[in-house]
Amino acid sequence: MIDLNTEQLVPIGRVPQLLPARPNGRKIHISAIYRWVQRGARGRRLEAIQIGGTTYTSREALQRFASCQGEEPTVLPVTSARRRRQIEAANRRVAEILNGARPEDN
């Protein structure tokens, strides 16, 4: 969690400038940074906070995110939309089985 009193905030838009270039010489795209915040990478999310209309992370959060990329990934929580789709698929499958469809039909 980002501590406003001790961590150095950085607007998300400036993060690609802080990171080293990829092996092909290009900077990390801003969409990758947003993806790290929203979905994560290898089971970890980049910590971020929103103040007003601007989303920030911190240099320390970037360090924590980078340092745990080599570790064993953790399981991200299932979002409600994702869980709903899983439940709907399971319900459809149960209905197919109860209506006489064989499992190998699919």
CORFENZI-V695715 format. One record per residue. N is the residue number from 0. RES is the residue in three letters. SS is DSSP state (H for helix, E for strand, - for the rest). D_LAST is the distance of its C-alpha to the last C-alpha in whole Angstrom. Layout:
n=N res=RES ss=SS d_last=D_LAST
n=N res=RES ss=SS d_last=D_LAST
This chain:
n=0 res=MET ss=- d_last=45
n=1 res=ILE ss=- d_last=47
n=2 res=ASP ss=- d_last=51
n=3 res=LEU ss=- d_last=53
n=4 res=ASN ss=- d_last=56
n=5 res=THR ss=- d_last=56
n=6 res=GLU ss=- d_last=53
n=7 res=GLN ss=- d_last=53
n=8 res=LEU ss=E d_last=51
n=9 res=VAL ss=E d_last=50
n=10 res=PRO ss=E d_last=48
n=11 res=ILE ss=H d_last=45
n=12 res=GLY ss=H d_last=46
n=13 res=ARG ss=H d_last=48
n=14 res=VAL ss=H d_last=46
n=15 res=PRO ss=H d_last=45
n=16 res=GLN ss=H d_last=49
n=17 res=LEU ss=H d_last=49
n=18 res=LEU ss=- d_last=46
n=19 res=PRO ss=- d_last=47
n=20 res=ALA ss=- d_last=46
n=21 res=ARG ss=- d_last=42
n=22 res=PRO ss=- d_last=43
n=23 res=ASN ss=- d_last=43
n=24 res=GLY ss=- d_last=46
n=25 res=ARG ss=- d_last=44
n=26 res=LYS ss=- d_last=44
n=27 res=ILE ss=- d_last=41
n=28 res=HIS ss=- d_last=40
n=29 res=ILE ss=H d_last=40
n=30 res=SER ss=H d_last=37
n=31 res=ALA ss=H d_last=36
n=32 res=ILE ss=H d_last=38
n=33 res=TYR ss=H d_last=37
n=34 res=ARG ss=H d_last=33
n=35 res=TRP ss=H d_last=35
n=36 res=VAL ss=H d_last=36
n=37 res=GLN ss=H d_last=33
n=38 res=ARG ss=- d_last=30
n=39 res=GLY ss=- d_last=32
n=40 res=ALA ss=E d_last=32
n=41 res=ARG ss=- d_last=31
n=42 res=GLY ss=- d_last=31
n=43 res=ARG ss=E d_last=34
n=44 res=ARG ss=- d_last=36
n=45 res=LEU ss=- d_last=39
n=46 res=GLU ss=- d_last=41
n=47 res=ALA ss=- d_last=42
n=48 res=ILE ss=E d_last=44
n=49 res=GLN ss=E d_last=45
n=50 res=ILE ss=E d_last=49
n=51 res=GLY ss=- d_last=50
n=52 res=GLY ss=- d_last=47
n=53 res=THR ss=E d_last=47
n=54 res=THR ss=E d_last=45
n=55 res=TYR ss=E d_last=46
n=56 res=THR ss=E d_last=45
n=57 res=SER ss=E d_last=48
n=58 res=ARG ss=H d_last=49
n=59 res=GLU ss=H d_last=49
n=60 res=ALA ss=H d_last=45
n=61 res=LEU ss=H d_last=45
n=62 res=GLN ss=H d_last=46
n=63 res=ARG ss=H d_last=44
n=64 res=PHE ss=H d_last=41
n=65 res=ALA ss=H d_last=42
n=66 res=SER ss=H d_last=43
n=67 res=CYS ss=- d_last=40
n=68 res=GLN ss=- d_last=38
n=69 res=GLY ss=- d_last=38
n=70 res=GLU ss=- d_last=37
n=71 res=GLU ss=- d_last=34
n=72 res=PRO ss=- d_last=32
n=73 res=THR ss=- d_last=32
n=74 res=VAL ss=- d_last=29
n=75 res=LEU ss=- d_last=29
n=76 res=PRO ss=- d_last=29
n=77 res=VAL ss=- d_last=26
n=78 res=THR ss=- d_last=27
n=79 res=SER ss=H d_last=26
n=80 res=ALA ss=H d_last=24
n=81 res=ARG ss=H d_last=22
n=82 res=ARG ss=H d_last=22
n=83 res=ARG ss=H d_last=21
n=84 res=ARG ss=H d_last=18
n=85 res=GLN ss=H d_last=17
n=86 res=ILE ss=H d_last=18
n=87 res=GLU ss=H d_last=16
n=88 res=ALA ss=H d_last=13
n=89 res=ALA ss=H d_last=13
n=90 res=ASN ss=H d_last=15
n=91 res=ARG ss=H d_last=12
n=92 res=ARG ss=H d_last=10
n=93 res=VAL ss=H d_last=13
n=94 res=ALA ss=H d_last=13
n=95 res=GLU ss=H d_last=10
n=96 res=ILE ss=H d_last=11
n=97 res=LEU ss=H d_last=14
n=98 res=ASN ss=- d_last=14
n=99 res=GLY ss=- d_last=13
n=100 res=ALA ss=- d_last=9
n=101 res=ARG ss=- d_last=8
n=102 res=PRO ss=H d_last=6
n=103 res=GLU ss=H d_last=5
n=104 res=ASP ss=H d_last=4
n=105 res=ASN ss=- d_last=0
